Structure formats: C-alpha cells, structure tokens
Amino acid sequence: MRLFIFEYFTGGLGGESVHSPVEEGAAMLRAALRDFAALPGVEPFTFVDERFAPLVEDISGVRYFASRHEERFAAVMDECDAALVIAPETRGELARLAAAALHRGKLWLGCGMEAIILCGDKLDFAARMKQAGIPHPATWPIACFFEPRAAFGAKPWITKPRDGAGCDGVTLRAAGQRLDCARGPALVAQEYVEGEAMSASVVSSDREVLVLSVNRQRIGREGGRLTYNGGEILPLEPAGEVIRMAEAVWRAVPGLCGYWGIDYIATPRGPVVIEVNPRLTTSYTALAAALEINPARAIHAAAQGEPLPRVTRRRAVVYSLSGVPA
C-alpha cells in the first residue's frame, strides 16, 4: 500500500509566511511517517515545501518542492493507494483535502466528511452535543445586541472562532465584558468551565472505540488569549467516565473513524466535552513512546474494518508543539 500522508503547513498550503503551526505540523508528520513505515506492506510518503526541509530531513519518503503545491497535491493523490491528511478545520481546509481523496476512491484513513464538517463548526457541534445529552459548555453566536451577562451571569466567558482549530483565537473574557459587534459574525461565545484541561486520543472504526491515552494539556495565557503548549500522556488506563464520553461522542457524530481527539475539561461532576478534532493531534507525536503498540496499527485496522488492537500499558511521556524531546 502506497500511503500518502500530507500535512497542511509543511506542505506549503498554509500561506507564504513561515509561522508557528509549521513546527507542530512537522512533528505530527514525522511521527505518522515513522509509525506507518513500521507496518508491514505499507509504504508511506509525503511532500513538503523545500523551505521546511530541515524539519523532516531525517525521515525517508519525503519529496521537496518549491511551488505549485496545490497541483502537487492533486498529482500525488492520483498515484497513491491510500491517504491520510493532517490539516486544520479552519475555512474548510481539512474537508476540502479529504474530499480530494474520497472523490478519487482512495482508501481514506481519516474521519468521514460528515464528522469533519460538523466538528469544524462550533455552533453545530454544540447543538449536536446538547441533542445527544453530552455535557458541553453553553455556546452562542455573537451577533448584534449579544449580552454576556444574560448568557453567562457574573462569570467569565470565552470567545473563539466558529471554525477555528485548537487555541487559535480563543480568548478569555471578563464577566460582562462586551464586544464590538462588528467583530461578531465569525465568533462564538462559550461558557467558561472551571477544571483541568485534558484530552483523549481515540481511534474508532464503524464498530468499536479505543481510547489510546488520556492527556493532560498545558494551557497558558498571554493576556486574555489562551495558548496551547503541549502536554503529557498519563500512565493510566482511561477511567470509565472517559471511555463512556468517547463512546457517546462517537455515537453522536457519524463518520468519526480512524484517529481523532477530544478536548475536555475534567470537573468534579465528570468530563465536559469542549471540542473534537477529527484528525491527528499533537498528542499523537508521543503515542509510540507511551504505548506498547504502534498507534498506526490501530488507524490502519480501523480503515480496513479489522478489530482494533488492545492497549494494556501506558507510560508518562511529555510532548511539546515540536513533539517529544530527544
């Protein structure tokens, strides 16, 4: 199987400037290429913008190009047997690239289009969580005359892009703080939930769900802006409430298949789902070091409709935006 693994920022589609997501994207790309190369019968390959060659120069199966990246993507997609894309949900980029693989009839190792589109829309996702009875922060569109005290009382609250990814653009607001309505159409307002920021790394097929790991996130603040700074895989078997949360989300969101991540807040009342990332996440970079199985084996099994492997041991591994420190 010739497997094309494409990462959006290193692949040159993230704009002309070299900015911070490139390092994070390169870490996920390196980990995926390494893990899938260890599977028998799988030949992973990719291409990257030649500006980012130093970030992946120690990995085999990499081609380098200086320009025309959209055309390269289409051409390479035609020559592969299967595909896995790592890209942000923002502006529909992940959905657009996933469609290119699905329309060509390639074996797709990621989530389905319905899951990608739903998880990429904070308002629609919030509505689905409410419909399914899954704990999730109250979420509102920001439009003219939005009154935060009416929505959240005397509590701080969050604004974030409706189609954003990760902590990009996520801002903590003081209780009652009002916004310039001209900034509103692309933002949503969300209840601020007190607790510990966590994530779960999950692989699922159309029949079963496997929580690979539970991860403690490192969330910082720069003024009111929240920043994501990596995290730590915990050396623990996932608690029953985390497994039940993952299974409930999987039932509520059709098309969750392969690898996906849940960001949630651990509270005394149980986990509160914040969002689902229908793609590889930064915690993936640490899974090979933390588990006794190759995480790519689980993703491959899900795509092939095979039983998912079991995970019996986990060890603590700290990871940053650039992956696991050497």
N, C-alpha and C positions, 0 to 999 in steps of 0.2 A: 504493500500500500504506500503510494507516494502521498504524503500528508503535507499540505501547505499550511503552515502556521504563520499568520500575518498579525503584526502589531501596528496599530494605527500611527503612533507618533514616530517610532523608529522607521516606519515605512514611508515617511515623508508626507503624510496626509494631514498633519497637524498644523500646517502653516509654515511660513518662511522662517520664523524665528526659532531659535533653539531655546526651549523653555523647560521647566521642571518636570512635566509629565514624561519627558523622553527617558530620563533615568529610571523612573518607575516602570515604564513600559518595557524598557530593555531588560530589567530584572525578571519580569514575567516571561518575556520571550526566551531568555536564556534558560530559565527553569523548564519551560514547556519543551523546547528543543532537546534539552538534555534528557528529560524524563521519557519522551516518546522515542528517542533514539535507542533507549534501553529495551524497548518492546520488540520481541521477535517479529519479523515480517513488516515492520513499519519503518519507512524512510522519510523522516521529517526534513523540510527545507523551508527557507524563507528568503525574502529580500529586504534590504534596508537602504535607506538614504546613505550615501557614502560619507556624509558628514558625521554619522554616528558609528562608523566602523570600529573605533576603539572600544565601544561599549559591548561589542559581540565578537571581537576578533579571535577569542579563544574557543569559539563554538563552530563546529563543522556544519555544512549545509546552508551557508549564508551567501547570497549573491548581493552585489553592491551596484547601485545605480545613482546617477546624479540628478535625474529629472524624469518627467513624464511618468510619475508614479501611478496615477490612475490607469494609464494604459498598461503599465507593467502588471498591475493587479489583475486586470481583465485577462491579459495574455497568460499569466501564470495560473490563473484559475482554470483555464482551459486544459492545462497539461497535468493537473493533479487528479488523484482519485478521491481524496477526502480533504476537508478543510476545517480549520479552527481559527476564528478571528478574535482578537483582543482589541476592543475599541470602546470609546465612551458612548453612552446612550445619547449624549447631548446632540441636539439638532438632527436626531435620527441616524447618526453615523453608523452605529452598530447594526441597526435594522437594514440600512442600505447595503452594507457589505455582506451581511448574512444573506440577503435576498439574491445577491450575485451568485453565491454558491448554490443556494437552493434551486434557483431557476435553471442552473446548469445540470441539475440532477446529481450533484456530488454528495458523497456521504458527509453529513454535517455533524460535527462533534460538539456543537453548542446547543443553546436553548432555541426553541422554536420561535417563529415570528410573533405569535400572539403574546408570549411571555416577554419578549424583548420590548415590544411596543407598550404593553401595559406597565411593566416595571420602569420604563423610561418616562412615564407621566405621573408625577407625584400626586396630582388630584385624582386621576382614575385609579391609581394604586390604593390610595387611602379609601376610596369608595368601595373597592373590592375587599379590602381588609374588614371594613365595617360590615359589609354584607355577609362575610364569612364568620363574623364574630371573633376575629383575631385582634387582640389588643394592639392599638396603633394610636399615635397622637392625633388629636383633633386637627384637621387640616382644612384651610380655607383659601379660596382665591383672593388675591389682593386686587380690589377694584376701587373705584371712587367711593368715598364715604366709609371705607373699612375702618372699624373702630376696635382696636386691640383689647380695650378694657371690656367691651361687650363680649368678645370671643373668649378671652383668657383670664378675665378678672385682674386682680392685683398680682399677677405672676409674670415673670419674664417669658419671652416667646422667641420664636425662630423665624427668620425668613430664608428662603432658598430658591434657586431657580426651579421652575416647574419641570424642566427636563435636564437638570444638572446631574453630575456624577460625583460621588464621593463628597468631600467637604468643599468642593469648589463653589464659592459664592454663598456659603452658609454663614449666617450672621446671627449672633445672639442679641436680642433687643431687650431694653429695659421695660418693665411693666408700664403699659400705657403709651409707650413711645409710638408716635405716628410717623407715617412715611409720606414723602411726596408722591401723590397718586400717579404722576407721570411715569414713575418707575415700576408701576404695579403689574402691567399685563403679563410679564414673564416670570413673576414671583408668586410664591405661595407663602401663606402664614401657617405656622405649625406650633402646636403646644410644646413647650419645653418640658421634658420628662427628666426628673431627678433620678440618678442612679449611675451605674457603671457602664461605660461604653464597651460593648462586646460585639463579636461577630462569630458566625458559624460558617465553616467551609463545608459545602454539601455537594454530593454527586447523586443524581437520580436518573432512573430510567422511566419507562412508562409503567413499571410495575412496583418499583421499590425506591426507598430513600436511604441514603447512607450519609450520616454526619461524620465527616472525616476528622474534624477538630473543632474545638471551641477556643476562641482567641480573645485576648484582652487587647483592646485598641488603645493607642496613645494619641489622645486628642489634646491639642494645645489651643491657645488663644493669642491672637495678635490684635489687640484692641477688642472689638466685638467679633471679629472674624474667627471662626473655628478652623483649625488646621489638623490634618491627619499626618501623623509622624511614624507610622508603622505600628508594630505591636508585638505580641508574644503568644505563641501557641502554648496552651496549657497542657500539662502532662496528666490529663484527667479524661476518664471516659465521659462522654456527654451525658448530662443529667437527663432524667426522663422528661422534664418540662421543656428542655431544649429540643429533644427528639420530637416531642409532640408538636412543638411550634413549627419545626421544619416540615413535618408531615402535613400539618394544617395548611401551611403556605403552599406546599406542593399540590394539594387538592384544590386550593382556591385559585391557582394561577395555571391554566392549561399551557403546556409547552415548556415547563421547566424540566430540562433534560441536560445531561452532562454536568459540568461543573457550574455552580452558582454560589453566591454568598449572601447571607442575611446579616445586615447590621441591626443590632437590637440593644436595648437598654435593660440591664438586669436590675430589677426592683424587688422590694420585699414581697410584692404581690405576684411576681413572676415576670417573665420576659415580655417586653413591649417591642414589637417589630417597628423599625424605622424605615428601612427600605430593603429591596432585594436587588442585587447586582447580577444580571443574567449573563455572566461571562467570568473569565478568570479574574481573581482579585489579588492584591499584593500578598495576602497571606499564603497564596499558592507557592510563592518562592521558598517557603520554609517547610512545606509538607514532606518533601522527600527526606529531609533531615529529621523530621519529627515522627514519622510513621515507619512501621516495619514493612509497608507495602509501597510500591511505586504508585503515586496518585494518578499517573497517566493510565495505568492499567484499569482503574475504575472508570475513567472517562471513556476509554476505548470500549470497555464492556457495555457501558450504557448505550453507546451509539450502535453497537452490534446486537443489542437485545439480549445480552448474556447476563447471568447472575452477577451481581456486584460482589467484589471481594469483601472479606471481613477485616476489620481493624481491631486488634486486641491490645496493642501497646502504643503509647504516645509519650514523647518526651518533650520537655520545655525547649523551645527554640525562639530566640528573639530575632525579629526581622525589621529592617528599615525600609525606606522607599527604594533603596538600591538593592534590596534583597537581604540575604543572610550574610553577615560579616564573615570574611575569610578567616 
